[in-house]
Amino acid sequence: MKNILITGVSSGIGLATAQFFLEQGFFVYGSVRKKEDADALQKQLGDQFFPLVFDVRSNESILAAAKKVEDHLAGAGLLALVNNAGIAVSGPIQLVDLQEFEKQLDVNVMGLVRVSQAFLPMLGAALPKRANPGKIFNISSVSGLFTAPFLGPYCASKYAVEAISDAMRRELSIFGIRVVSIEPGPIQTPIWEKAVAQTNTYPGSDYEPILRSTEKLIKNSKAKSIPARRVAEVIFKAFKRSSPKARYIVTKGKLGQWLLFNLVPYWLVDYFIANALQKRLDKDKARKMA
């Protein structure tokens, strides 16, 4: 049996990846935080899906789930781990709630490490090398390559995912375990509706006139988003390769992303961003004076 484990399968990339691998004949272990979500997914995805209920912030619940998986595998191993569970916290670094910032890092960074440590033995992280060691796919983001204003907490977590992926890829090479960073751009998921609902304009702050346009920016990003299934297809393609690339950018326009991240100097990017922010402030000032 071909067994894989995916975290955060209630929606978005996690759900699309679970569905795609099930279609290819895999047995999928998938984590959610709520029992009711686990029950619903079991009915939706069928007998080849094994729901796990744990929070990536709780090492105790992760270890309990790992024991369940180990017992269910009955000596078999995992062929892949997809570290997908994550959240997005936004806001200016000057004002963002520190507890929310800590939660951002705890879920996206420490959660990934907790899950990886718990399931690495089932991927073959021990010598002598397993005949068919597993692969790890860490869901990062283009936000781990480029930091947009007011997305500092989220970008910081994804930059950390990039660093951890590099470290894991090099350290786990002695076991033959491949580690791949998946870097999607905007994806068609419910996160957009959640983002609009949770938008904080920090009323009374100097940033308020700029942040009031956040909803419009979110809608523009949604219009440029791609289906979550596209990410699942990239993960599967990388999984099938004996030597996958270290990272895969998944966006509508790969050339544009490559140029942005590799050719445009930082000072020029900073200039354009600062100019755009100032224009929003000037527009708001003119509106008030009218």
C-alpha positions, 0 to 999 in steps of 0.5 A, a space after each residue: 500500500 502506498 501511504 502518505 500523510 497530509 496536514 491541514 486537509 479540511 480545505 484548500 491545498 490540503 484537501 485538493 492534495 488528499 483528493 488527487 493522491 486518492 485518485 492515484 490509488 494512495 492511502 491518505 492520512 490527513 489531519 484536521 483540528 475538529 472531530 466534526 471535520 474528520 467525520 465529514 471528510 471520512 464520508 466524503 473521501 472514503 475508506 482509503 482516507 484515515 482522518 487524524 485529529 490534532 493541532 500542530 501547536 500541540 506536541 502531545 496530540 501530534 505524538 498521539 496521532 503518530 502512534 495511531 498511524 504507526 500502529 495502523 501501518 503495522 510495519 509499513 512506512 510512509 512514502 510522503 509527508 506534506 506539511 500543509 497546515 498553516 494560517 496567515 496573520 497580517 498587519 504592520 510590524 509596528 502595531 501587530 498583536 504580539 500574541 497573534 504574531 507568536 501564533 503565526 510562527 507557532 503554527 507555520 514554523 514550529 508546527 511544521 517541525 513538530 509534525 516532521 519530528 514525529 513522523 520522520 521515523 516512518 519516512 525512513 529517517 534511520 540508518 541503514 537506508 530504507 529501500 524506499 525512503 519517503 519524501 517531505 513536501 513543505 508548503 511554503 509560499 512566494 511570500 517566503 521569497 518576497 516580503 510585501 508590506 503588512 504581510 510581515 508575520 506571514 512572510 517571516 513564517 514562510 522565510 523560516 519554512 524555506 530555511 528549515 526546508 534547506 536544513 532538512 534537505 541537507 541533513 536528511 540526505 544521509 537517509 535518502 529522504 528528499 525534502 521539497 519546498 512548494 511555493 504557491 502564489 495566490 490560491 483559490 481557497 476560502 482564505 480570501 473570504 477569511 482574510 477580508 473578514 479579519 482585516 484590521 485597518 488599525 483605526 486612528 493609526 498612520 497606516 489606516 488610510 493605506 490599510 482601508 484599501 486592503 479588501 480591494 487588494 485581496 480581491 485583486 489577488 483572488 482574481 489572479 489566483 490559481 486552483 488548489 488542484 494545480 498545486 496538488 499536481 505539482 506535488 505529485 509530479 515532484 513525488 514521482 521524480 527520483 530526484 525532485 528539485 529543491 523548490 517549485 514555484 506555482 503561479 500563473 506567471 513563473 517568468 514574472 516571479 523569477 524576474 521579480 525575485 532574481 533580477 530586480 534590485 531591492 532598492 528599486 522594489 522599495 522605491 516602487 512600494 514606498 511610492 505606491 503607499 505614499 500615493 494612497 496617503 496623498 489620495 486620502 488627504 485630498 479626499 478629506 480636504 475636498 
